[in-house]
Amino acid sequence: MEIWINPACSKCRSALSILDEAGAEYTVRRYLDDPPTEAELVAVLDRLGLEPWDIARTGEAVAAEIGLKTWERTEATRDRWIKALAEHPILIQRPIITADDGPAVVARTEEAVRSVLD
């Protein structure tokens, strides 16, 4: 499995601790240093069953700079959102875990992290 993290994020560190305690094998991706491509974001969103606005951090400074909160949340604007997340990875909610066998979660809670371990 792979986990997208920002090492400065307490929820990311918590998720890593839970994975370590469970003896899980995983790869860490520091997504701010190694941003996902638009294609990778589309694939992860499909696995999550979410839309790009569902994983957007609208409280970030860059979100205000680009007016993200005012953007429509429609199929017609989906590509615009994905492009913004790829160009400004700080906007991506974290951590995101993708398991090798298919499931993916935004792992902001202990329950979400443990759901990929079952």
SEKOL-592769 format. One record per residue: residue number from 0; x, y, z of N, C-alpha, C, CB in turn; residue in three letters. Coordinates in Angstrom, 2 decimals. Glycine has a CB too. Example, Ala and Ser with C-alpha at 12.3 -4.5 7.8 and 13.67 -1.06 7.14 Angstrom:
<recs>
> 0;13.19;-5.69;7.80;12.30;-4.50;7.80;13.20;-3.30;7.80;11.31;-4.47;9.05;ala
> 1;12.85;-2.25;7.08;13.67;-1.06;7.14;12.90;0.03;7.87;14.08;-0.60;5.72;ser
</recs>
This chain:
<recs>
> 0;0.84;-1.17;0.00;0.00;0.00;0.00;0.88;1.23;0.00;-0.95;0.00;1.20;met
> 1;0.28;2.34;-0.41;0.99;3.61;-0.45;0.21;4.62;0.38;1.18;4.11;-1.91;glu
> 2;0.95;5.48;1.09;0.31;6.54;1.87;0.92;7.87;1.45;0.49;6.31;3.41;ile
> 3;0.04;8.80;1.08;0.47;10.15;0.73;0.45;10.97;2.00;-0.45;10.79;-0.37;trp
> 4;1.61;11.55;2.33;1.70;12.30;3.58;2.40;13.64;3.40;2.43;11.48;4.63;ile
> 5;2.15;14.49;4.38;2.94;15.69;4.64;3.52;15.43;6.03;2.05;17.06;4.56;asn
> 6;4.84;15.28;6.14;5.43;14.94;7.44;5.11;15.93;8.56;6.91;14.84;7.30;pro
> 7;4.74;17.16;8.21;4.40;18.16;9.22;2.98;17.98;9.76;4.55;19.56;8.64;ala
> 8;2.22;17.07;9.19;0.81;16.88;9.55;0.66;15.84;10.66;0.00;16.44;8.31;cys
> 9;-0.01;16.20;11.73;-0.19;15.28;12.86;-1.06;14.09;12.47;-0.81;16.01;14.04;ser
> 10;-2.04;14.27;11.62;-2.89;13.15;11.19;-2.08;12.15;10.37;-4.10;13.66;10.38;lys
> 11;-1.14;12.66;9.58;-0.26;11.78;8.80;0.64;10.97;9.73;0.59;12.61;7.82;cys
> 12;1.22;11.62;10.71;2.09;10.91;11.66;1.29;9.87;12.45;2.75;11.91;12.64;arg
> 13;0.07;10.20;12.80;-0.79;9.25;13.51;-1.09;8.04;12.63;-2.10;9.94;13.94;ser
> 14;-1.41;8.28;11.36;-1.69;7.18;10.44;-0.48;6.27;10.29;-2.12;7.72;9.07;ala
> 15;0.71;6.86;10.18;1.93;6.06;10.08;2.14;5.20;11.32;3.14;6.97;9.85;leu
> 16;1.87;5.77;12.48;2.00;5.01;13.74;1.06;3.81;13.76;1.72;5.91;14.94;ser
> 17;-0.18;4.02;13.32;-1.15;2.92;13.30;-0.69;1.83;12.33;-2.56;3.45;12.90;ile
> 18;-0.22;2.23;11.16;0.27;1.25;10.19;1.47;0.49;10.75;0.66;1.95;8.87;leu
> 19;2.39;1.22;11.40;3.57;0.57;12.00;3.17;-0.41;13.09;4.52;1.62;12.57;asp
> 20;2.25;0.00;13.96;1.80;-0.89;15.04;1.16;-2.16;14.50;0.81;-0.16;15.94;glu
> 21;0.50;-2.04;13.36;-0.16;-3.19;12.74;0.81;-4.04;11.92;-1.31;-2.73;11.86;ala
> 22;2.04;-3.58;11.78;3.02;-4.32;10.99;2.74;-4.26;9.50;3.06;-5.75;11.44;gly
> 23;2.04;-3.24;9.06;1.69;-3.11;7.65;2.91;-2.74;6.81;0.58;-2.06;7.46;ala
> 24;2.94;-3.25;5.60;3.98;-2.86;4.66;3.41;-1.75;3.79;4.46;-4.07;3.78;glu
> 25;4.15;-0.66;3.67;3.67;0.47;2.90;4.83;1.29;2.37;2.75;1.35;3.76;tyr
> 26;4.50;2.09;1.39;5.44;3.05;0.81;4.93;4.44;1.13;5.60;2.84;-0.74;thr
> 27;5.83;5.29;1.57;5.48;6.68;1.87;5.73;7.54;0.64;6.29;7.21;3.09;val
> 28;4.75;8.34;0.32;4.92;9.33;-0.73;4.71;10.71;-0.12;3.93;9.09;-1.92;arg
> 29;5.75;11.48;-0.09;5.66;12.86;0.39;5.13;13.68;-0.79;7.07;13.42;0.92;arg
> 30;3.83;13.79;-0.84;3.19;14.32;-2.04;3.48;15.79;-2.31;1.72;14.12;-1.93;tyr
> 31;4.01;16.52;-1.35;4.41;17.90;-1.62;5.73;17.92;-2.40;4.56;18.69;-0.29;leu
> 32;6.60;16.93;-2.14;7.87;16.81;-2.84;7.72;16.03;-4.15;8.90;16.13;-1.95;asp
> 33;6.76;15.13;-4.20;6.52;14.26;-5.36;5.02;14.33;-5.69;6.97;12.77;-5.07;asp
> 34;4.58;15.46;-6.25;3.14;15.66;-6.47;2.55;14.64;-7.45;2.88;17.06;-6.98;pro
> 35;1.32;14.24;-7.18;0.65;13.34;-8.12;0.31;14.08;-9.41;-0.62;12.73;-7.50;pro
> 36;0.32;13.33;-10.50;-0.09;13.89;-11.78;-1.61;13.96;-11.82;0.46;13.03;-12.97;thr
> 37;-2.13;14.64;-12.83;-3.57;14.69;-12.99;-4.13;13.27;-13.17;-3.96;15.57;-14.20;glu
> 38;-3.43;12.44;-13.93;-3.90;11.06;-14.15;-3.90;10.27;-12.84;-3.01;10.35;-15.19;ala
> 39;-2.88;10.46;-12.01;-2.84;9.77;-10.72;-3.98;10.24;-9.83;-1.50;10.00;-10.02;glu
> 40;-4.27;11.53;-9.85;-5.38;12.06;-9.05;-6.70;11.47;-9.51;-5.43;13.59;-9.15;leu
> 41;-6.91;11.38;-10.82;-8.14;10.79;-11.34;-8.27;9.34;-10.86;-8.17;10.85;-12.90;val
> 42;-7.18;8.59;-10.93;-7.21;7.19;-10.51;-7.52;7.07;-9.02;-5.87;6.52;-10.82;ala
> 43;-6.90;7.90;-8.20;-7.14;7.86;-6.76;-8.57;8.29;-6.44;-6.13;8.75;-6.01;val
> 44;-9.04;9.32;-7.09;-10.42;9.76;-6.88;-11.41;8.65;-7.23;-10.72;11.02;-7.70;leu
> 45;-11.15;7.94;-8.32;-12.01;6.81;-8.70;-12.01;5.75;-7.61;-11.54;6.20;-10.05;asp
> 46;-10.83;5.43;-7.07;-10.73;4.43;-6.01;-11.39;4.90;-4.72;-9.27;4.08;-5.74;arg
> 47;-11.29;6.20;-4.46;-11.92;6.76;-3.26;-13.44;6.88;-3.42;-11.33;8.12;-2.95;leu
> 48;-13.89;6.97;-4.66;-15.31;7.22;-4.91;-15.68;8.66;-4.57;-16.16;6.26;-4.10;gly
> 49;-14.72;9.57;-4.74;-14.92;10.98;-4.39;-14.66;11.87;-5.59;-14.01;11.39;-3.22;leu
> 50;-15.05;13.11;-5.45;-14.77;14.14;-6.45;-13.60;14.98;-5.95;-16.04;15.02;-6.71;glu
> 51;-12.94;15.71;-6.85;-11.76;16.49;-6.42;-12.07;17.51;-5.34;-11.16;17.19;-7.60;pro
> 52;-13.26;18.10;-5.37;-13.61;19.09;-4.33;-13.80;18.43;-2.98;-14.90;19.83;-4.72;trp
> 53;-14.04;17.12;-2.97;-14.18;16.39;-1.70;-12.85;16.24;-0.97;-14.79;15.02;-1.96;asp
> 54;-11.75;16.29;-1.72;-10.43;16.13;-1.09;-9.62;17.42;-1.12;-9.64;15.02;-1.78;ile
> 55;-10.26;18.52;-1.43;-9.57;19.81;-1.51;-9.53;20.49;-0.14;-10.25;20.73;-2.54;ala
> 56;-8.39;21.03;0.19;-8.20;21.79;1.42;-8.45;23.26;1.09;-6.75;21.56;2.03;arg
> 57;-9.68;23.68;1.24;-10.07;25.04;0.83;-9.60;26.12;1.80;-11.56;25.11;0.69;thr
> 58;-9.07;25.73;2.94;-8.58;26.71;3.91;-7.14;27.12;3.69;-8.73;26.17;5.28;gly
> 59;-6.47;26.51;2.74;-5.07;26.85;2.47;-4.98;28.23;1.80;-4.40;25.77;1.59;glu
> 60;-3.86;28.91;2.01;-3.67;30.25;1.44;-3.79;30.25;-0.08;-2.30;30.80;1.85;ala
> 61;-3.22;29.24;-0.72;-3.29;29.19;-2.18;-4.73;29.01;-2.66;-2.41;28.05;-2.71;val
> 62;-5.56;28.36;-1.87;-6.98;28.22;-2.23;-7.64;29.59;-2.31;-7.72;27.33;-1.20;ala
> 63;-7.31;30.44;-1.35;-7.84;31.81;-1.37;-7.30;32.58;-2.56;-7.50;32.54;-0.05;ala
> 64;-6.01;32.39;-2.85;-5.38;33.11;-3.96;-6.04;32.79;-5.29;-3.90;32.76;-4.03;glu
> 65;-6.44;31.53;-5.48;-7.04;31.14;-6.77;-8.57;31.17;-6.72;-6.56;29.75;-7.17;ile
> 66;-9.13;31.53;-5.58;-10.58;31.63;-5.45;-11.30;30.30;-5.43;-11.12;32.44;-6.56;gly
> 67;-10.63;29.27;-4.93;-11.14;27.90;-4.98;-12.53;27.73;-4.37;-10.19;26.99;-4.27;leu
> 68;-12.80;28.42;-3.28;-14.10;28.27;-2.61;-15.27;28.71;-3.50;-14.11;29.08;-1.31;lys
> 69;-14.99;29.54;-4.48;-16.06;30.05;-5.34;-16.29;29.17;-6.58;-15.75;31.47;-5.78;thr
> 70;-15.42;28.21;-6.81;-15.54;27.39;-8.01;-16.78;26.49;-7.91;-14.28;26.54;-8.21;trp
> 71;-17.43;26.32;-9.05;-18.56;25.39;-9.11;-18.05;23.97;-8.91;-19.30;25.51;-10.46;glu
> 72;-18.92;23.16;-8.36;-18.60;21.75;-8.11;-19.50;20.90;-9.00;-18.78;21.38;-6.58;arg
> 73;-19.10;20.83;-10.25;-19.90;20.12;-11.25;-19.00;19.26;-12.12;-20.71;21.11;-12.12;thr
> 74;-19.61;18.36;-12.88;-18.85;17.54;-13.81;-18.09;18.42;-14.81;-19.78;16.56;-14.56;glu
> 75;-18.70;19.53;-15.19;-18.06;20.43;-16.15;-16.80;21.10;-15.60;-19.05;21.50;-16.57;ala
> 76;-16.70;21.25;-14.28;-15.54;21.91;-13.68;-14.57;20.91;-13.04;-15.99;22.92;-12.63;thr
> 77;-14.89;19.63;-13.13;-14.07;18.59;-12.48;-12.60;18.67;-12.91;-14.63;17.19;-12.81;arg
> 78;-12.35;18.80;-14.21;-10.97;18.86;-14.70;-10.23;20.08;-14.16;-10.95;18.89;-16.23;asp
> 79;-10.92;21.19;-14.00;-10.30;22.40;-13.43;-9.83;22.13;-12.01;-11.29;23.58;-13.45;arg
> 80;-10.66;21.45;-11.23;-10.31;21.11;-9.85;-9.09;20.18;-9.82;-11.50;20.46;-9.14;trp
> 81;-9.11;19.16;-10.67;-8.01;18.20;-10.71;-6.71;18.89;-11.09;-8.31;17.06;-11.71;ile
> 82;-6.78;19.77;-12.06;-5.58;20.53;-12.47;-5.05;21.36;-11.31;-5.90;21.43;-13.68;lys
> 83;-5.94;22.00;-10.57;-5.52;22.83;-9.42;-4.85;21.97;-8.36;-6.73;23.58;-8.81;ala
> 84;-5.39;20.79;-8.09;-4.78;19.91;-7.09;-3.41;19.44;-7.55;-5.69;18.70;-6.82;leu
> 85;-3.26;19.16;-8.83;-1.96;18.72;-9.35;-0.94;19.86;-9.32;-2.12;18.20;-10.80;ala
> 86;-1.39;21.07;-9.62;-0.48;22.23;-9.64;-0.15;22.73;-8.24;-1.09;23.36;-10.44;glu
> 87;-1.06;22.52;-7.29;-0.88;23.00;-5.92;-1.17;21.84;-4.96;-1.82;24.23;-5.63;his
> 88;-0.25;20.89;-4.84;-0.52;19.69;-4.03;-0.85;19.98;-2.56;0.65;18.78;-4.09;pro
> 89;-0.49;21.15;-2.05;-0.85;21.51;-0.68;-2.37;21.49;-0.50;-0.28;22.90;-0.31;ile
> 90;-3.10;21.59;-1.61;-4.56;21.59;-1.55;-5.16;20.19;-1.35;-5.11;22.19;-2.82;leu
> 91;-4.34;19.15;-1.47;-4.85;17.78;-1.37;-4.98;17.38;0.11;-3.92;16.79;-2.12;ile
> 92;-6.16;16.91;0.45;-6.40;16.42;1.82;-5.44;15.27;2.11;-7.89;15.95;1.99;gln
> 93;-5.05;15.13;3.34;-4.07;14.12;3.72;-4.43;13.50;5.05;-2.68;14.73;3.78;arg
> 94;-3.92;12.34;5.32;-3.23;11.43;4.42;-4.22;10.64;3.56;-2.34;10.46;5.21;pro
> 95;-3.74;10.17;2.44;-4.53;9.28;1.59;-3.77;7.96;1.50;-4.77;9.89;0.15;ile
> 96;-4.48;6.88;1.78;-3.90;5.54;1.70;-4.56;4.79;0.55;-4.07;4.77;3.04;ile
> 97;-3.73;4.20;-0.30;-4.22;3.33;-1.35;-3.65;1.94;-1.12;-3.83;3.88;-2.77;thr
> 98;-4.52;0.99;-0.91;-4.09;-0.39;-0.68;-3.88;-1.07;-2.02;-5.14;-1.17;0.17;ala
> 99;-2.98;-2.05;-2.03;-2.65;-2.74;-3.27;-3.85;-3.46;-3.88;-1.54;-3.73;-3.02;asp
> 100;-4.75;-3.93;-3.03;-5.88;-4.71;-3.53;-7.10;-3.89;-3.89;-6.26;-5.72;-2.51;asp
> 101;-6.96;-2.56;-3.91;-8.07;-1.76;-4.39;-8.59;-0.66;-3.49;-9.15;-2.62;-4.68;gly
> 102;-8.83;-0.92;-2.20;-9.43;0.14;-1.40;-8.50;1.35;-1.25;-9.80;-0.39;-0.02;pro
> 103;-9.14;2.49;-1.10;-8.40;3.73;-0.83;-9.25;4.54;0.14;-8.11;4.54;-2.16;ala
> 104;-8.57;5.28;1.02;-9.28;6.10;2.01;-8.52;7.39;2.26;-9.47;5.33;3.33;val
> 105;-9.29;8.41;2.60;-8.70;9.61;3.19;-8.62;9.26;4.67;-9.57;10.96;2.89;val
> 106;-7.41;9.07;5.15;-7.19;8.43;6.45;-7.02;9.44;7.58;-5.97;7.55;6.39;ala
> 107;-8.01;10.28;7.79;-7.93;11.31;8.81;-8.36;10.81;10.18;-8.76;12.50;8.41;arg
> 108;-8.93;9.60;10.24;-9.33;9.03;11.52;-8.68;7.67;11.70;-10.87;8.92;11.63;thr
> 109;-8.58;7.23;12.94;-8.03;5.91;13.21;-8.85;4.83;12.52;-7.97;5.64;14.73;glu
> 110;-10.17;4.99;12.52;-11.05;4.01;11.89;-10.77;3.91;10.40;-12.53;4.38;12.13;glu
> 111;-10.55;5.03;9.75;-10.27;5.03;8.31;-8.95;4.31;8.02;-10.22;6.47;7.76;ala
> 112;-7.93;4.57;8.84;-6.65;3.89;8.65;-6.83;2.39;8.83;-5.59;4.43;9.64;val
> 113;-7.52;2.00;9.89;-7.70;0.57;10.15;-8.55;-0.12;9.09;-8.34;0.38;11.51;arg
> 114;-9.38;0.64;8.38;-10.25;0.03;7.35;-9.44;-0.56;6.21;-11.23;1.06;6.80;ser
> 115;-8.24;-0.06;5.95;-7.42;-0.63;4.89;-6.59;-1.81;5.38;-6.51;0.43;4.31;val
> 116;-6.60;-2.02;6.68;-5.85;-3.13;7.25;-6.67;-4.42;7.31;-5.37;-2.77;8.65;leu
> 117;-7.99;-4.27;7.26;-8.86;-5.45;7.39;-8.85;-6.31;6.14;-10.27;-5.02;7.68;asp
</recs>
